[in-house]
């Protein structure tokens, strides 16, 4: 029976400067919470420019803050060319604080960035802690290369601030896959707050009304948000040009953040390849994943969870710069026999990639590896959150 927490409020923060991963993860958790508990309302603060393109279940909503994008050199810029990035960050900080004051959450869940973009969340963390809100930091199972993450966090004093503000740290993966803080000097008090919840299992609604689902079997090629997916798409098209007898149909999802000029060029390049269909975006990627014979992807967190959830043969071509997250995840998954992997330079060889695409649909799915990972993260989160809400109610009483 669904448990009720009448008038309980969960606020989620997702900075969203590049891609869709943070918003999609928050949305998945939010939908699970309202499914499992009556009375809960979840509000997501998001910087994703296309946050409104997704559907949200009853009792889940979002507040859109001005979008900031991260350039390849690591710098940030406002999505609006008419607004200075400093002014944009000031607006974001003010909206975040005002939302917290108005919403008065029982629990805050921060996705990935402990202090938010450029520290924009810290003032709100301090305010919420002073009024007894439970503060939770949610981390991917892989954050970045240890040296890169250590330097970034030391530069901004992040570890000390995590210790100061957060009550719990949820790691969205099992402990035997990867430790997101490996190689860092982690205080015992911070380690004690960490809970490895398992990967976040995805579901598909299996709707029959999907516009973009091809007829018959197909390989799904997905770049996530698409802002850094041009190389993968280019390599896949080159493979189909090099081996014109490739038998498998491919559905390529370019991603909403792929530049328009690049998108148009790919559409032209694919026009003479009968096996290839190409779309810009579909908010129900889970449906396309569930219907695919196999998957080619860059290996972001959400895509990897979907590959595991739907038990699909997969080829991962990870991004290696500026972050090493996808590379680390792909190497570990390949070691366990869950996926096949090609490095970007290897995938850049059209005949080598064509050979990989030809054999991919016959590859054993992850479940056949004997190393299938724990996928119960959403249920574990609900169990933990239930305990936090009981504590919060007791404190009020």
NUMARBA-510044 format. One record per residue (C-alpha): residue in three letters; x, y, z. Coordinates in steps of 0.2 Angstrom, whole numbers, plus 5000, padded with zeros to 4 digits. Layout:
residues N
<pt r="ALA" c1="X" c2="Y" c3="Z"/>
...
END
This chain:
residues 397
<pt r="UNK" c1="5000" c2="5000" c3="5000"/>
<pt r="UNK" c1="5006" c2="5017" c3="4996"/>
<pt r="UNK" c1="5012" c2="5027" c3="5011"/>
<pt r="UNK" c1="5006" c2="5045" c3="5013"/>
<pt r="UNK" c1="5015" c2="5060" c3="5019"/>
<pt r="UNK" c1="5003" c2="5073" c3="5018"/>
<pt r="UNK" c1="5010" c2="5090" c3="5013"/>
<pt r="UNK" c1="5028" c2="5084" c3="5012"/>
<pt r="UNK" c1="5038" c2="5094" c3="5001"/>
<pt r="UNK" c1="5054" c2="5089" c3="4991"/>
<pt r="UNK" c1="5065" c2="5102" c3="4982"/>
<pt r="UNK" c1="5077" c2="5096" c3="4969"/>
<pt r="UNK" c1="5091" c2="5107" c3="4962"/>
<pt r="UNK" c1="5099" c2="5103" c3="4945"/>
<pt r="UNK" c1="5111" c2="5116" c3="4938"/>
<pt r="UNK" c1="5110" c2="5109" c3="4920"/>
<pt r="UNK" c1="5124" c2="5118" c3="4910"/>
<pt r="UNK" c1="5127" c2="5105" c3="4897"/>
<pt r="UNK" c1="5116" c2="5091" c3="4891"/>
<pt r="UNK" c1="5101" c2="5083" c3="4899"/>
<pt r="UNK" c1="5108" c2="5071" c3="4911"/>
<pt r="UNK" c1="5105" c2="5081" c3="4927"/>
<pt r="UNK" c1="5087" c2="5085" c3="4923"/>
<pt r="UNK" c1="5082" c2="5068" c3="4917"/>
<pt r="UNK" c1="5090" c2="5060" c3="4933"/>
<pt r="UNK" c1="5080" c2="5072" c3="4944"/>
<pt r="UNK" c1="5064" c2="5069" c3="4935"/>
<pt r="UNK" c1="5066" c2="5050" c3="4936"/>
<pt r="UNK" c1="5068" c2="5051" c3="4955"/>
<pt r="UNK" c1="5054" c2="5064" c3="4957"/>
<pt r="UNK" c1="5042" c2="5052" c3="4947"/>
<pt r="UNK" c1="5047" c2="5037" c3="4958"/>
<pt r="UNK" c1="5044" c2="5047" c3="4974"/>
<pt r="UNK" c1="5026" c2="5053" c3="4969"/>
<pt r="UNK" c1="5022" c2="5035" c3="4963"/>
<pt r="UNK" c1="5028" c2="5028" c3="4980"/>
<pt r="UNK" c1="5021" c2="5041" c3="4992"/>
<pt r="UNK" c1="5004" c2="5049" c3="4993"/>
<pt r="UNK" c1="5004" c2="5067" c3="4998"/>
<pt r="UNK" c1="5022" c2="5072" c3="4992"/>
<pt r="UNK" c1="5025" c2="5086" c3="4981"/>
<pt r="UNK" c1="5042" c2="5088" c3="4971"/>
<pt r="UNK" c1="5048" c2="5104" c3="4964"/>
<pt r="UNK" c1="5063" c2="5103" c3="4953"/>
<pt r="UNK" c1="5074" c2="5119" c3="4950"/>
<pt r="UNK" c1="5082" c2="5117" c3="4933"/>
<pt r="UNK" c1="5093" c2="5127" c3="4921"/>
<pt r="UNK" c1="5089" c2="5116" c3="4906"/>
<pt r="UNK" c1="5083" c2="5127" c3="4892"/>
<pt r="UNK" c1="5071" c2="5113" c3="4886"/>
<pt r="UNK" c1="5064" c2="5108" c3="4904"/>
<pt r="UNK" c1="5047" c2="5112" c3="4898"/>
<pt r="UNK" c1="5048" c2="5099" c3="4883"/>
<pt r="UNK" c1="5046" c2="5085" c3="4895"/>
<pt r="UNK" c1="5030" c2="5078" c3="4903"/>
<pt r="UNK" c1="5029" c2="5078" c3="4922"/>
<pt r="UNK" c1="5017" c2="5068" c3="4933"/>
<pt r="UNK" c1="5005" c2="5075" c3="4945"/>
<pt r="UNK" c1="5013" c2="5083" c3="4960"/>
<pt r="UNK" c1="5029" c2="5085" c3="4951"/>
<pt r="UNK" c1="5033" c2="5102" c3="4944"/>
<pt r="UNK" c1="5048" c2="5113" c3="4939"/>
<pt r="UNK" c1="5055" c2="5130" c3="4941"/>
<pt r="UNK" c1="5066" c2="5136" c3="4926"/>
<pt r="UNK" c1="5081" c2="5147" c3="4931"/>
<pt r="UNK" c1="5090" c2="5157" c3="4917"/>
<pt r="UNK" c1="5101" c2="5145" c3="4907"/>
<pt r="UNK" c1="5120" c2="5145" c3="4907"/>
<pt r="UNK" c1="5130" c2="5134" c3="4896"/>
<pt r="UNK" c1="5147" c2="5127" c3="4898"/>
<pt r="UNK" c1="5159" c2="5130" c3="4884"/>
<pt r="UNK" c1="5173" c2="5117" c3="4879"/>
<pt r="UNK" c1="5186" c2="5128" c3="4888"/>
<pt r="UNK" c1="5177" c2="5126" c3="4904"/>
<pt r="UNK" c1="5170" c2="5144" c3="4905"/>
<pt r="UNK" c1="5152" c2="5148" c3="4906"/>
<pt r="UNK" c1="5141" c2="5160" c3="4896"/>
<pt r="UNK" c1="5123" c2="5165" c3="4897"/>
<pt r="UNK" c1="5112" c2="5157" c3="4884"/>
<pt r="UNK" c1="5105" c2="5174" c3="4880"/>
<pt r="UNK" c1="5117" c2="5184" c3="4871"/>
<pt r="UNK" c1="5110" c2="5200" c3="4878"/>
<pt r="UNK" c1="5113" c2="5196" c3="4896"/>
<pt r="UNK" c1="5130" c2="5196" c3="4905"/>
<pt r="UNK" c1="5134" c2="5179" c3="4913"/>
<pt r="UNK" c1="5137" c2="5188" c3="4930"/>
<pt r="UNK" c1="5120" c2="5195" c3="4929"/>
<pt r="UNK" c1="5113" c2="5178" c3="4924"/>
<pt r="UNK" c1="5121" c2="5170" c3="4939"/>
<pt r="UNK" c1="5114" c2="5183" c3="4951"/>
<pt r="UNK" c1="5097" c2="5180" c3="4944"/>
<pt r="UNK" c1="5098" c2="5162" c3="4946"/>
<pt r="UNK" c1="5104" c2="5163" c3="4964"/>
<pt r="UNK" c1="5090" c2="5175" c3="4969"/>
<pt r="UNK" c1="5077" c2="5163" c3="4961"/>
<pt r="UNK" c1="5084" c2="5148" c3="4970"/>
<pt r="UNK" c1="5083" c2="5157" c3="4987"/>
<pt r="UNK" c1="5066" c2="5164" c3="4983"/>
<pt r="UNK" c1="5059" c2="5147" c3="4978"/>
<pt r="UNK" c1="5066" c2="5139" c3="4994"/>
<pt r="UNK" c1="5058" c2="5152" c3="5005"/>
<pt r="UNK" c1="5041" c2="5150" c3="4996"/>
<pt r="UNK" c1="5041" c2="5131" c3="4994"/>
<pt r="UNK" c1="5048" c2="5128" c3="5012"/>
<pt r="UNK" c1="5054" c2="5110" c3="5008"/>
<pt r="UNK" c1="5056" c2="5096" c3="5021"/>
<pt r="UNK" c1="5070" c2="5089" c3="5010"/>
<pt r="UNK" c1="5082" c2="5096" c3="4997"/>
<pt r="UNK" c1="5091" c2="5085" c3="4985"/>
<pt r="UNK" c1="5105" c2="5093" c3="4976"/>
<pt r="UNK" c1="5111" c2="5084" c3="4960"/>
<pt r="UNK" c1="5130" c2="5082" c3="4957"/>
<pt r="UNK" c1="5136" c2="5100" c3="4961"/>
<pt r="UNK" c1="5137" c2="5102" c3="4980"/>
<pt r="UNK" c1="5137" c2="5121" c3="4980"/>
<pt r="UNK" c1="5128" c2="5123" c3="4964"/>
<pt r="UNK" c1="5135" c2="5132" c3="4949"/>
<pt r="UNK" c1="5148" c2="5144" c3="4954"/>
<pt r="UNK" c1="5142" c2="5143" c3="4972"/>
<pt r="UNK" c1="5125" c2="5149" c3="4968"/>
<pt r="UNK" c1="5117" c2="5136" c3="4980"/>
<pt r="UNK" c1="5127" c2="5139" c3="4996"/>
<pt r="UNK" c1="5116" c2="5154" c3="5002"/>
<pt r="UNK" c1="5101" c2="5143" c3="5000"/>
<pt r="UNK" c1="5109" c2="5128" c3="5009"/>
<pt r="UNK" c1="5113" c2="5139" c3="5024"/>
<pt r="UNK" c1="5095" c2="5146" c3="5025"/>
<pt r="UNK" c1="5087" c2="5128" c3="5023"/>
<pt r="UNK" c1="5099" c2="5121" c3="5036"/>
<pt r="UNK" c1="5095" c2="5134" c3="5048"/>
<pt r="UNK" c1="5076" c2="5130" c3="5047"/>
<pt r="UNK" c1="5079" c2="5111" c3="5049"/>
<pt r="UNK" c1="5077" c2="5105" c3="5031"/>
<pt r="UNK" c1="5086" c2="5088" c3="5028"/>
<pt r="UNK" c1="5100" c2="5091" c3="5015"/>
<pt r="UNK" c1="5105" c2="5077" c3="5003"/>
<pt r="UNK" c1="5118" c2="5077" c3="4990"/>
<pt r="UNK" c1="5116" c2="5065" c3="4975"/>
<pt r="UNK" c1="5131" c2="5060" c3="4966"/>
<pt r="UNK" c1="5133" c2="5050" c3="4950"/>
<pt r="UNK" c1="5143" c2="5034" c3="4953"/>
<pt r="UNK" c1="5157" c2="5042" c3="4942"/>
<pt r="UNK" c1="5160" c2="5060" c3="4944"/>
<pt r="UNK" c1="5177" c2="5063" c3="4935"/>
<pt r="UNK" c1="5195" c2="5058" c3="4935"/>
<pt r="UNK" c1="5201" c2="5059" c3="4953"/>
<pt r="UNK" c1="5215" c2="5071" c3="4949"/>
<pt r="UNK" c1="5203" c2="5083" c3="4940"/>
<pt r="UNK" c1="5189" c2="5082" c3="4953"/>
<pt r="UNK" c1="5201" c2="5084" c3="4968"/>
<pt r="UNK" c1="5209" c2="5100" c3="4960"/>
<pt r="UNK" c1="5192" c2="5107" c3="4957"/>
<pt r="UNK" c1="5185" c2="5103" c3="4974"/>
<pt r="UNK" c1="5201" c2="5109" c3="4983"/>
<pt r="UNK" c1="5201" c2="5125" c3="4973"/>
<pt r="UNK" c1="5183" c2="5129" c3="4980"/>
<pt r="UNK" c1="5184" c2="5121" c3="4997"/>
<pt r="UNK" c1="5170" c2="5109" c3="4992"/>
<pt r="UNK" c1="5174" c2="5094" c3="5004"/>
<pt r="UNK" c1="5173" c2="5105" c3="5019"/>
<pt r="UNK" c1="5157" c2="5113" c3="5013"/>
<pt r="UNK" c1="5149" c2="5096" c3="5010"/>
<pt r="UNK" c1="5154" c2="5091" c3="5028"/>
<pt r="UNK" c1="5146" c2="5107" c3="5035"/>
<pt r="UNK" c1="5129" c2="5107" c3="5026"/>
<pt r="UNK" c1="5124" c2="5090" c3="5020"/>
<pt r="UNK" c1="5116" c2="5077" c3="5031"/>
<pt r="UNK" c1="5117" c2="5063" c3="5018"/>
<pt r="UNK" c1="5126" c2="5059" c3="5002"/>
<pt r="UNK" c1="5117" c2="5047" c3="4990"/>
<pt r="UNK" c1="5128" c2="5038" c3="4977"/>
<pt r="UNK" c1="5118" c2="5033" c3="4962"/>
<pt r="UNK" c1="5127" c2="5016" c3="4959"/>
<pt r="UNK" c1="5132" c2="5001" c3="4969"/>
<pt r="UNK" c1="5149" c2="5001" c3="4979"/>
<pt r="UNK" c1="5157" c2="4987" c3="4968"/>
<pt r="UNK" c1="5155" c2="4997" c3="4952"/>
<pt r="UNK" c1="5164" c2="5013" c3="4956"/>
<pt r="UNK" c1="5167" c2="5025" c3="4970"/>
<pt r="UNK" c1="5164" c2="5043" c3="4964"/>
<pt r="UNK" c1="5176" c2="5050" c3="4978"/>
<pt r="UNK" c1="5190" c2="5037" c3="4975"/>
<pt r="UNK" c1="5208" c2="5046" c3="4976"/>
<pt r="UNK" c1="5201" c2="5060" c3="4986"/>
<pt r="UNK" c1="5205" c2="5064" c3="5004"/>
<pt r="UNK" c1="5188" c2="5061" c3="5011"/>
<pt r="UNK" c1="5185" c2="5064" c3="5030"/>
<pt r="UNK" c1="5178" c2="5050" c3="5040"/>
<pt r="UNK" c1="5162" c2="5061" c3="5044"/>
<pt r="UNK" c1="5159" c2="5063" c3="5025"/>
<pt r="UNK" c1="5162" c2="5044" c3="5022"/>
<pt r="UNK" c1="5149" c2="5040" c3="5035"/>
<pt r="UNK" c1="5136" c2="5051" c3="5026"/>
<pt r="UNK" c1="5138" c2="5041" c3="5010"/>
<pt r="UNK" c1="5125" c2="5028" c3="5005"/>
<pt r="UNK" c1="5127" c2="5018" c3="4988"/>
<pt r="UNK" c1="5109" c2="5016" c3="4983"/>
<pt r="UNK" c1="5112" c2="5007" c3="4966"/>
<pt r="UNK" c1="5108" c2="5012" c3="4948"/>
<pt r="UNK" c1="5092" c2="5020" c3="4944"/>
<pt r="UNK" c1="5081" c2="5008" c3="4935"/>
<pt r="UNK" c1="5071" c2="5015" c3="4920"/>
<pt r="UNK" c1="5054" c2="5009" c3="4913"/>
<pt r="UNK" c1="5045" c2="5012" c3="4897"/>
<pt r="UNK" c1="5027" c2="5014" c3="4895"/>
<pt r="UNK" c1="5027" c2="5005" c3="4878"/>
<pt r="UNK" c1="5015" c2="5017" c3="4870"/>
<pt r="UNK" c1="5010" c2="5013" c3="4852"/>
<pt r="UNK" c1="5008" c2="5031" c3="4847"/>
<pt r="UNK" c1="5027" c2="5036" c3="4846"/>
<pt r="UNK" c1="5030" c2="5046" c3="4831"/>
<pt r="UNK" c1="5049" c2="5042" c3="4829"/>
<pt r="UNK" c1="5049" c2="5023" c3="4832"/>
<pt r="UNK" c1="5055" c2="5015" c3="4816"/>
<pt r="UNK" c1="5046" c2="5000" c3="4809"/>
<pt r="UNK" c1="5055" c2="4984" c3="4812"/>
<pt r="UNK" c1="5072" c2="4981" c3="4820"/>
<pt r="UNK" c1="5084" c2="4995" c3="4823"/>
<pt r="UNK" c1="5100" c2="5001" c3="4832"/>
<pt r="UNK" c1="5097" c2="5016" c3="4842"/>
<pt r="UNK" c1="5112" c2="5029" c3="4841"/>
<pt r="UNK" c1="5110" c2="5042" c3="4855"/>
<pt r="UNK" c1="5121" c2="5057" c3="4859"/>
<pt r="UNK" c1="5111" c2="5062" c3="4875"/>
<pt r="UNK" c1="5109" c2="5081" c3="4874"/>
<pt r="UNK" c1="5119" c2="5082" c3="4858"/>
<pt r="UNK" c1="5130" c2="5097" c3="4862"/>
<pt r="UNK" c1="5146" c2="5086" c3="4861"/>
<pt r="UNK" c1="5139" c2="5072" c3="4850"/>
<pt r="UNK" c1="5144" c2="5077" c3="4833"/>
<pt r="UNK" c1="5160" c2="5066" c3="4832"/>
<pt r="UNK" c1="5149" c2="5050" c3="4836"/>
<pt r="UNK" c1="5136" c2="5054" c3="4823"/>
<pt r="UNK" c1="5150" c2="5058" c3="4810"/>
<pt r="UNK" c1="5158" c2="5042" c3="4814"/>
<pt r="UNK" c1="5142" c2="5031" c3="4812"/>
<pt r="UNK" c1="5138" c2="5040" c3="4796"/>
<pt r="UNK" c1="5156" c2="5036" c3="4789"/>
<pt r="UNK" c1="5154" c2="5018" c3="4794"/>
<pt r="UNK" c1="5138" c2="5016" c3="4784"/>
<pt r="UNK" c1="5146" c2="5025" c3="4769"/>
<pt r="UNK" c1="5161" c2="5014" c3="4770"/>
<pt r="UNK" c1="5151" c2="4998" c3="4772"/>
<pt r="UNK" c1="5136" c2="5000" c3="4761"/>
<pt r="UNK" c1="5130" c2="4982" c3="4765"/>
<pt r="UNK" c1="5127" c2="4985" c3="4783"/>
<pt r="UNK" c1="5111" c2="4976" c3="4786"/>
<pt r="UNK" c1="5104" c2="4985" c3="4802"/>
<pt r="UNK" c1="5093" c2="5000" c3="4801"/>
<pt r="UNK" c1="5100" c2="5014" c3="4813"/>
<pt r="UNK" c1="5089" c2="5027" c3="4821"/>
<pt r="UNK" c1="5101" c2="5042" c3="4826"/>
<pt r="UNK" c1="5094" c2="5054" c3="4839"/>
<pt r="UNK" c1="5105" c2="5070" c3="4837"/>
<pt r="UNK" c1="5100" c2="5078" c3="4853"/>
<pt r="UNK" c1="5092" c2="5095" c3="4856"/>
<pt r="UNK" c1="5108" c2="5104" c3="4860"/>
<pt r="UNK" c1="5117" c2="5100" c3="4844"/>
<pt r="UNK" c1="5120" c2="5116" c3="4834"/>
<pt r="UNK" c1="5108" c2="5119" c3="4820"/>
<pt r="UNK" c1="5121" c2="5120" c3="4806"/>
<pt r="UNK" c1="5128" c2="5104" c3="4812"/>
<pt r="UNK" c1="5111" c2="5095" c3="4813"/>
<pt r="UNK" c1="5107" c2="5101" c3="4795"/>
<pt r="UNK" c1="5124" c2="5095" c3="4788"/>
<pt r="UNK" c1="5121" c2="5077" c3="4796"/>
<pt r="UNK" c1="5103" c2="5077" c3="4789"/>
<pt r="UNK" c1="5111" c2="5080" c3="4771"/>
<pt r="UNK" c1="5125" c2="5067" c3="4774"/>
<pt r="UNK" c1="5112" c2="5054" c3="4779"/>
<pt r="UNK" c1="5100" c2="5057" c3="4765"/>
<pt r="UNK" c1="5108" c2="5044" c3="4753"/>
<pt r="UNK" c1="5109" c2="5031" c3="4767"/>
<pt r="UNK" c1="5093" c2="5020" c3="4766"/>
<pt r="UNK" c1="5097" c2="5011" c3="4782"/>
<pt r="UNK" c1="5098" c2="5027" c3="4792"/>
<pt r="UNK" c1="5084" c2="5038" c3="4800"/>
<pt r="UNK" c1="5088" c2="5053" c3="4809"/>
<pt r="UNK" c1="5078" c2="5064" c3="4822"/>
<pt r="UNK" c1="5083" c2="5079" c3="4833"/>
<pt r="UNK" c1="5075" c2="5074" c3="4849"/>
<pt r="UNK" c1="5062" c2="5064" c3="4858"/>
<pt r="UNK" c1="5057" c2="5067" c3="4876"/>
<pt r="UNK" c1="5053" c2="5048" c3="4878"/>
<pt r="UNK" c1="5070" c2="5041" c3="4874"/>
<pt r="UNK" c1="5066" c2="5026" c3="4886"/>
<pt r="UNK" c1="5053" c2="5020" c3="4873"/>
<pt r="UNK" c1="5065" c2="5021" c3="4859"/>
<pt r="UNK" c1="5078" c2="5012" c3="4869"/>
<pt r="UNK" c1="5066" c2="4998" c3="4875"/>
<pt r="UNK" c1="5061" c2="4995" c3="4856"/>
<pt r="UNK" c1="5079" c2="4994" c3="4850"/>
<pt r="UNK" c1="5089" c2="4979" c3="4845"/>
<pt r="UNK" c1="5105" c2="4987" c3="4851"/>
<pt r="UNK" c1="5112" c2="5004" c3="4856"/>
<pt r="UNK" c1="5127" c2="5014" c3="4852"/>
<pt r="UNK" c1="5130" c2="5029" c3="4864"/>
<pt r="UNK" c1="5143" c2="5040" c3="4872"/>
<pt r="UNK" c1="5139" c2="5032" c3="4889"/>
<pt r="UNK" c1="5132" c2="5046" c3="4900"/>
<pt r="UNK" c1="5124" c2="5040" c3="4916"/>
<pt r="UNK" c1="5106" c2="5040" c3="4911"/>
<pt r="UNK" c1="5110" c2="5031" c3="4895"/>
<pt r="UNK" c1="5120" c2="5018" c3="4904"/>
<pt r="UNK" c1="5106" c2="5015" c3="4916"/>
<pt r="UNK" c1="5094" c2="5013" c3="4902"/>
<pt r="UNK" c1="5105" c2="5001" c3="4893"/>
<pt r="UNK" c1="5106" c2="4990" c3="4909"/>
<pt r="UNK" c1="5087" c2="4993" c3="4913"/>
<pt r="UNK" c1="5081" c2="4987" c3="4896"/>
<pt r="UNK" c1="5096" c2="4974" c3="4894"/>
<pt r="UNK" c1="5102" c2="4980" c3="4877"/>
<pt r="UNK" c1="5118" c2="4975" c3="4868"/>
<pt r="UNK" c1="5128" c2="4991" c3="4868"/>
<pt r="UNK" c1="5143" c2="4999" c3="4860"/>
<pt r="UNK" c1="5150" c2="5014" c3="4870"/>
<pt r="UNK" c1="5161" c2="5027" c3="4862"/>
<pt r="UNK" c1="5164" c2="5038" c3="4877"/>
<pt r="UNK" c1="5169" c2="5057" c3="4877"/>
<pt r="UNK" c1="5186" c2="5058" c3="4885"/>
<pt r="UNK" c1="5188" c2="5077" c3="4887"/>
<pt r="UNK" c1="5185" c2="5089" c3="4896"/>
<pt r="UNK" c1="5179" c2="5077" c3="4909"/>
<pt r="UNK" c1="5184" c2="5058" c3="4910"/>
<pt r="UNK" c1="5167" c2="5052" c3="4918"/>
<pt r="UNK" c1="5161" c2="5043" c3="4902"/>
<pt r="UNK" c1="5178" c2="5035" c3="4899"/>
<pt r="UNK" c1="5179" c2="5029" c3="4917"/>
<pt r="UNK" c1="5161" c2="5022" c3="4916"/>
<pt r="UNK" c1="5164" c2="5014" c3="4899"/>
<pt r="UNK" c1="5181" c2="5006" c3="4904"/>
<pt r="UNK" c1="5173" c2="4998" c3="4920"/>
<pt r="UNK" c1="5157" c2="4992" c3="4911"/>
<pt r="UNK" c1="5168" c2="4984" c3="4897"/>
<pt r="UNK" c1="5179" c2="4976" c3="4911"/>
<pt r="UNK" c1="5163" c2="4968" c3="4918"/>
<pt r="UNK" c1="5158" c2="4962" c3="4901"/>
<pt r="UNK" c1="5142" c2="4973" c3="4901"/>
<pt r="UNK" c1="5146" c2="4983" c3="4885"/>
<pt r="UNK" c1="5158" c2="4984" c3="4871"/>
<pt r="UNK" c1="5169" c2="5000" c3="4870"/>
<pt r="UNK" c1="5178" c2="5009" c3="4856"/>
<pt r="UNK" c1="5189" c2="5024" c3="4860"/>
<pt r="UNK" c1="5185" c2="5039" c3="4849"/>
<pt r="UNK" c1="5201" c2="5036" c3="4839"/>
<pt r="UNK" c1="5196" c2="5018" c3="4836"/>
<pt r="UNK" c1="5178" c2="5023" c3="4831"/>
<pt r="UNK" c1="5185" c2="5036" c3="4819"/>
<pt r="UNK" c1="5191" c2="5021" c3="4808"/>
<pt r="UNK" c1="5175" c2="5018" c3="4797"/>
<pt r="UNK" c1="5178" c2="5000" c3="4793"/>
<pt r="UNK" c1="5182" c2="4996" c3="4811"/>
<pt r="UNK" c1="5166" c2="5004" c3="4817"/>
<pt r="UNK" c1="5156" c2="4996" c3="4803"/>
<pt r="UNK" c1="5162" c2="4979" c3="4809"/>
<pt r="UNK" c1="5157" c2="4983" c3="4827"/>
<pt r="UNK" c1="5140" c2="4989" c3="4821"/>
<pt r="UNK" c1="5138" c2="4973" c3="4810"/>
<pt r="UNK" c1="5141" c2="4961" c3="4825"/>
<pt r="UNK" c1="5133" c2="4972" c3="4839"/>
<pt r="UNK" c1="5115" c2="4965" c3="4838"/>
<pt r="UNK" c1="5121" c2="4948" c3="4841"/>
<pt r="UNK" c1="5131" c2="4953" c3="4856"/>
<pt r="UNK" c1="5125" c2="4945" c3="4872"/>
<pt r="UNK" c1="5115" c2="4957" c3="4883"/>
<pt r="UNK" c1="5122" c2="4964" c3="4900"/>
<pt r="UNK" c1="5112" c2="4951" c3="4910"/>
<pt r="UNK" c1="5122" c2="4937" c3="4901"/>
<pt r="UNK" c1="5138" c2="4944" c3="4908"/>
<pt r="UNK" c1="5136" c2="4937" c3="4925"/>
<pt r="UNK" c1="5140" c2="4954" c3="4932"/>
<pt r="UNK" c1="5124" c2="4963" c3="4931"/>
<pt r="UNK" c1="5123" c2="4978" c3="4943"/>
<pt r="UNK" c1="5111" c2="4982" c3="4957"/>
<pt r="UNK" c1="5097" c2="4992" c3="4949"/>
<pt r="UNK" c1="5086" c2="4995" c3="4964"/>
<pt r="UNK" c1="5092" c2="5013" c3="4967"/>
<pt r="UNK" c1="5074" c2="5021" c3="4966"/>
<pt r="UNK" c1="5067" c2="5009" c3="4979"/>
<pt r="UNK" c1="5082" c2="5012" c3="4990"/>
<pt r="UNK" c1="5080" c2="5031" c3="4989"/>
<pt r="UNK" c1="5061" c2="5029" c3="4993"/>
<pt r="UNK" c1="5066" c2="5019" c3="5009"/>
<pt r="UNK" c1="5079" c2="5032" c3="5014"/>
<pt r="UNK" c1="5068" c2="5047" c3="5011"/>
<pt r="UNK" c1="5053" c2="5039" c3="5020"/>
<pt r="UNK" c1="5065" c2="5038" c3="5036"/>
<pt r="UNK" c1="5070" c2="5056" c3="5033"/>
<pt r="UNK" c1="5052" c2="5062" c3="5032"/>
<pt r="UNK" c1="5047" c2="5052" c3="5048"/>
<pt r="UNK" c1="5062" c2="5061" c3="5057"/>
<pt r="UNK" c1="5056" c2="5078" c3="5050"/>
<pt r="UNK" c1="5038" c2="5075" c3="5056"/>
<pt r="UNK" c1="5045" c2="5070" c3="5073"/>
<pt r="UNK" c1="5055" c2="5086" c3="5075"/>
<pt r="UNK" c1="5040" c2="5097" c3="5071"/>
<pt r="UNK" c1="5029" c2="5087" c3="5083"/>
END
